[in-house]
Amino acid sequence: MPPVFAHGALRLYLLALLESGPKHGYDLIKALSERFGGTYSPSAGTIYPRLGKLEEEGLVVTETAGRRTNYRITEAGLAELNKRRDELAGVENDISASVRRLADNLREDVRANMRGLRADLAATAEAARSTARAADFRNIGRQPTEGIRELKEAEMLLQAFRDDLRVELRLHASRQPLSPVTLETVKTVLDQARISIRNSLPG
């Protein structure tokens, strides 16, 4: 896959992000992730070395705010940014193109994963139907008291799945917004799971 930023473009974009005010390294990572709609999030190993280089060149300085270290653009940094406004506009266009490319790649990955998931769910549903048919055959003439236990177990599994996934989604959302691709994945997976479970129920 082509690089998200051309050579030197991320350095320039960091200066542009700092123009609005001092920011912590995590703030910059979050701002970049939001700009890319969640399709790309740079690592600390990508951001901090470039901030260090900008500081060496006198384009940014660090400030201590409590337990945080913020980065602030200097007059020299603003002069550099103003000199390269046209280039910054090109970087913005490149980012928009990268977002479209990354979104297309993610959609293709989701489609491929959904095809595999549908096959897995279909196989699981068929196995469940076979097990149910065998159980019905063994239980001919018996009272269906065991069905109550299975129903309660199924409800407990559904509740545990819901609670676990809610925790994971909320933890992720506290760090960065959910992307449209994630939301679409949740919808598709739940729809397929619902269909497969319904198909496994005896007629």
Disulfide bonds with the S-S distance in Angstrom:
none
